[in-house]
Amino acid sequence: MIIGNLADGLTRGVETTVNTVSEAFFEPVIRLGVTGLSRSGKTIFITSLVANLINRGRMPALRASAEGRILAAWLQPQPDDTVPRFDYETHLAAMTGPDAAWPQGTTGISELRLSFRVRPGGLLGGVTGPKTLHLDIVDYPGEWLLDLGLLEKDFETWSRETLNRLENRQEAEEFRAVLARTDGSAKLDEVAAKMLADAFSGYLHAARDSGFSDCTPGRFLLPGDLRGSPVLTFAPLPEGSHPRGSLGRELARRFEAYKRQVVKPFFRDHFARIDRQVVLVDVLGAIHAGPKAVEDMRHALSDILGAFRPGRNAFLRQIFLGKRVEKILFAATKADHLHHSQHAQMTAISEALLADAKSRADFAGAETAAMSIAALRATTEDQIERDGRVLDTVRGVLQENGKLAAFYPGRLPDDPARLLTPARQGEYQWLEAEYEVMSFAPQPMDLKPGDGPPHIRIDRAAEFLIGDRL
């Protein structure tokens, strides 16, 4: 086993070295990871980003495009033959067709390669001539990224923290009832183990639907071909004695197997190769769900930032050897649900949610930024008069009934502490105002030649993420 691990490590090291040398001297590659918490719009973001990088009429903030140095951009086969291809064409047709609809969300990892022919700027442009740059976009669920925090915990610690979180959540009522009838010290019973795991999985789905972000282990939500396997048949248990052969001892073993056989391979094979990273966050959805959802999101973002701190444990130091994430963009999505006059407040709230984690993190030189975006603009801005006041609104087609409506979600505070303080204090509802969220359908569009789908700040996001390499 030890010799096998050493051989595997040497093989990976040689592959990494060969790839690095090849990319440095021939055709450079940027691996851009795109992830996000539930309903943050990863599929929409990737589709719009690629469409607007191919047809750059709406990308004025991307300097290489504005300066005319991007000569061409095209899709080609991805280098990873065992990773599913991101279904760009189907998603774009759904978003921009005559019967426009939102595409299906992320259920697993996928990849897409976009290649650029670029003329270097400055004096190099006349000396070296055009160069080719490849952008490999890797799409994966944010729940998988949150699993990194499990690597530092044993079963007892994870159980204690998880049970403390769900103690007062109504979404966990059924799981708590099943747990109360379960004796962890009793002899292993697969029927009891499955019943407990199913109830715990049901809680995670309900918590995610209610706007909570701490829905780990992530594969319970997106099991794929692991559905029904022992590695997904465990749940947290109260502290107690779990002798050999007991239910509790076996659940603890399966928890360790989940870390070893599911979490570690993902980070070793995919995440450790990322150069740049986008984390999409539905800040408005959390605010609408209430203070507890906002505080939960703050903790989740802290855990996500922890994924970019390779000094935290030996496993991460190993997989990040010679490799680090250079840039991390936290993008608050659905900016089109707000009038532009509130985008600054939305970005400030996003930055405040990250503040504690950023102050504690050592990013080894990584550059981080927060931004409010809309990958596909589904609304237009408007103003309405109500009770003698002029309100800045957005107007769009409602997802549930297809009717056109003007919408005012409420005024976000200029000071993010007005939201974060009651969230930290465990308040159940906002004391001063309620913040509403509507679901808008994509609008039919007539795209001019050379234009990608309408968006908000996708060009600025692209400039931050890859502008320096273009």
N, C-alpha and C positions, 0 to 999 in steps of 0.2 A: 504493500500500500504506500509506504513512504517513498520507495523508488518510483512508483507510478506517479505520485504527486510531483516529485522532483522532475521527472521527465516531462510531465504536462507543463510545469512551470517554465522549463527551458524552451519547450516548443513554442509556448506563447510569447516568451521573450524574444526568440528569433523572429517570429512572425511580426511582432510589434516593431522591431528594429528595421526589418526589411521594408515594411509599409511606410515607416517614418522617413527612411532614406529616399524611397521611391517618390513619395509625395513632395519632399523638399526639393528634389532636383528635376522632377518632370512635371506632373500635373498635380498641384496642391489640392487637398481635400479638406473641407470643413464639415465636421459632423455636428449637426444641430439637433439637439434633443428638444422635443415638444411634449410637455405633459401639463396636467392641470387637475384640479379637484373636480368632483362630479359636476356635470352640466356647465363646464366652463367654456366649452366650444372649441375643443382641440381640432376636430375634423374640419370645422368651418375655417379656423385660423390657417391651417396648412393649405387647404384648397385655395383660399383667397390669396395667401402669400405667394404661392407658386404661380397662380394666374396673373397676379400683378407684377411678378418678376419677369414673366414671359412677355406680357403686354404692359409696358411701363408708363402709359399715359397718365396714370393717377399716382405717380411716385416721385413728386418733385423733391422730397426731402432726402431721397437716395442720391447722394452726390455723384456717384459714378454714372447714374442714369441722366441726371440733369446736365452733366458735362459731356454727354454723348460718348462715353468711353465703353459702355456695354454694347458690343457689336452684335451679339446674338445670345439667346438663352433658350435651351431646349432640354427636353426630358430624354433620358436614356436608361438602359437597364442598370439596376442597382448592383453593387458588388457582392452583397450577401445573398447567396442563392437559397439559403434555408429560411429567410425571413420573408413573410408575405409582403407583397407590394401594396403600398397605399393606393387605394382605388380612386385616384385623382379625377379621371375622366367622368366616372359615374357621379361622384360628389359634385363636380362643377356643373354637370347637366341638371342635377336636382336643384341646385341653388339658383341657376340662371335661366332655366327653361321657361316655357310659357305657363306651366303649372308649377311655379316655384315652390319648393318645400325644403325644409331643413334636412340635411343628410343624416344617416345613421351615425351614432356616436362610436367612440373607440371601445373595442372589446378585447384588444390584445395589441401586441407590438406589430408595427408595420414600418415600411421604409420606402423612400422615393429619392432618386438622384436627379438633380437639376444641374446642368452644366452651363457655364458662361464662357463666352469668348470676349476677353476684356483687353482694352488698350491701356497700358500703365500710364499714370499721370506724370507730369513733370518731365525732366530730361530723359528718364528711362523710356518714355513712350517712343522717342525717335531712335533709340539705340536697340532695344530688345524686341520691339514689335509686339503684336498681340499675344496673350497667353490664355491658357485654358484653366479654369477653376471649377472644381466640382463641389456642389453642396449636397450632402447626404442628410436628408431630414428623417429623423427617427421618431416615430409617434408611439407613445406608450402611456398606459393609464396612470394617473397620479396616485391612485391607491397603492400601486406597486412601489412607488417611490417612498411612500410613508412607511412601508414595511422595513425600511432600513433601520428604523428605531428599534425594531425587535431584536436586532443582532446583539445589542448590548444588554438584553434582559433575559433572565431565566424565567421559567414558567411561573414561579411563585410571584415574582415582581410584576410580570405582565398581568397575571390574574388579579392581583390586588389593585393595580392602577385601573384596569378595565372595569372591575366591579364597582370601584368608587365613582367612576364617571357615569355609569348607567343607573346608579342607585335611585335617582329621582326622575328618571326619564320614563315617560309613559310608553315610549316605543319599546321599552324592555320589559313590559309587564308580563308577557307570555313567557319570555326566557326566565325571568325571576321565579315564576311559578314552577317551571320545569326544574330549575336549579334547586328549589326548596325541597323537591321530592327526590333529589339525587344524593347518594352517599358516595363521596369520592374514595372512602376507605374500603368500600365493598369490592368484591371480586369483579374483575372486568366482565362487562356485559355489553356486547356490540350493539344490541338494541337500545340500551340506555345511552351509550355513547353517541349513536346516530341521532337519537331523539334530542339530546342536549345540543349537539352540533347544529342540527336543523333549526332549533329554536334560536340559537345564537346567530346563525346566518340570517334568519328572519329579522332579528333585531337590527343587524347591521344595515340591511336593505331599508328598513323603516327609518332608521336614523339618517341615512343618506337622503332619503326622500324628504325629511323634515329640515334639511339644511345643515346638518352636522357634518364635520369634516374628518373626525377621528375614526374612520371606518376601516380599521385594520383587524385582522389580516386581509390584505387587499384581494387575494384570490378567492376569498369567500364570496365576494361580490362578482368577480369575473373568473369563474373556475376553469373555463375551457375544458380541455381533455382531462383535467384533474378532478372533475366532478365525481363525487361519491368515493374517492380514494381515501385511504386512512390518513394521508397527509393533510386532508381537509376535514377530518372527523375529530375535532377537539374543540374545547371551549374552556373559558376560565372557571376556576373552582375556588371556593373559600379556602383559607389556610387551614391545614390540618394534617393528620398523619396519613400518608399514602404508602402503605407497605408494598413489597414486591407482589406483583400479580393483581394489584388493585386497579380500579378504574382511573383513579387520580394519577398513579404512576405511569399508566399507559398514555393518558392524555398529555402528560409532561413529556414523554418520549416523542410523541407525534409533534408537539410544538417544536422541539429541537430538530426533528426531521424536516419540518416546514422551513425553518431557517437554513438548514444545511442543503436541502435538495431543491428548494424553490427560490428563496430570496437570494442566496449567495450566487448561484449560477447566473441569474439575471444581471446582477451588478457586475459580475466578472466579465460576462460575455458582451454586454451591451452598454450599460451605464458608464463603465470605466473608460470607454472609448469616445465619450462625448467631449467636444471642444467648446461649444456654446450651448446655452440652455435657456428655454423659455418656459416659465411656469405661469399658466393661465389661472385666474382666480375670479370667481363670481362674487365680487364684493357686495354688489347690490342685493343678490339673493340672500347672503348672510345677514345683511342689515334688515331686510324684510322679515327674515325668520326670527329676529330678536337678539337681545344682548347675549344670551347663552351661545347662540350660533356664532356670533362675532368672536367671543372669547375662545370658542372651540377652534375657529379658523386661525386665530392668532397662534395657538399652540401647534396646529397642524403646519403652518408656515414655518414655525421654528424647527419642527422636525424635518421639513423639507430642506431648509437651509443646512441642517445638520448633515444631509447627504453630501454636501460639498465641502465637508471638513474632514479631509482624509487622515488627520492625526487622531481621530477619536478612538480607533481600535486597530488592532494588528491586521485584521482582514482588509480594512480600507487602505491602510498604509501599503499593503501588498499590491492591491489592484491599481492604485493610483501611482505606483512607482514610475517616475518619468513622464507622467501625464497629469494634467489638471484642467479643470474647466476655467476658461479665460474670462467669459462674460456670462452673467445671469440676468435675465430680464423677467421681472414680475409684472405681468400685464393684467390690469383689471378690465375684464371684458364687458360687453354690452353697454359701452359708452353711449351708443345711440339711443338708449332708454332715457337719457338725460339730455337736457338742453346744454349746449356747449358752455354756457355760463356757469355750470356746476362741475365741469370736468376737472378743474383745479382742485376742488374739494375732494372729489373722488380719488384723485391721485394722492393727495395728502393723507387720506385715510389709509390707502394701501401702504404708503411709506411708514405710517405709524404702526400698522399691524406687523411690519417687518423690523421695526426699530430695535426691540430687545434682542431678537435673534441675531441681527447684524452686529450689534455691539459686542456680543459674546463670541461671534464666530471669527475664526482665522481662515480667510479665504486664500491665503498664500498668493496674494496679488490679484485675485479675481475682481473684476469690475462688476458692480451691481447697479441696477436702475429699476425704477417703478414707472409705469405709464398707464394711462387710460386709453383703451382702444375699442374699436368695433371692427371685426374682420369683414363682416358684410353689413352694410348700413341698411336697416330695414325701416327706418323712420325718416321723416322730414321735420324740421323745426317749425314751430308756430308760436303764436301768443294768443291768449284768450283773456277776456275781462271777467272777473268774478268778484262780487261784493266791493266794487270800486277799485279793485287791484288788478294790475296786468300781470298775468302769470306766464312764465316761459315754459312752454309745453313741447312735447313731441307728438307727431301724428303718424299713425300706421294702421295696418290691417291686423285685427286681433286673431290670434291663432285659433281660439276656440270656436268662433262663430263667423269669421270672415268679414266682419263689419269694420268700417273705417272709424277710428276713434282718436280724439285728442286726449293726451294723458299728462297729468302733472303728478309726479311721484312723491312730492314733498321736498322740502328744502334741506339739503345736507348741511351740517354745521361747518363753519369756517375753521373751527378748532376741533381736530379729531378727538381730543380728550372728552368732548361732550358725548361721544359714542363709546370710546374705549373704557372710560372710567366706570360707568354703570355695568359694562360687560365684565370687567375685572371684579366688580363687587357682587356679581351673581344675580343681578336684577332679572326679573322674568319678563319685563316689557319696558319699552322706552317711556320715560316719564313726560317728555315734552312734546313728542310728535310721533306719528306712525309713518312708516315709509312703505310705499306700495310698489309692487312690481307687476308688470303685465307681460304676457307672452305675445310677441309680434311675429307674424309670418313674413318670410322674405317677399319682397315686391317684385313683380315682373319688371324686367329691365331691357332696354335697347342699348347694347354696348356698341360704341363706335369702334372702328378699326384701330387697334393699338391701345385700347383701354381695357383694363381689368375691371373686376366688380367694384362697385363703390364701397368705400371703407372709411374708417377714422384712424389715422396715425399708423397704418400698416407700413407706410414708407419710412416713418421715423423708427419704428421697431426694426425694420430691415437694416437701416443705416447703423443703428446701435449694434446689431448682432453680427453683420458681415461687411459693413461699409469699409472697414479698415483693410479687409482682404481683397476688396474690389479696386 
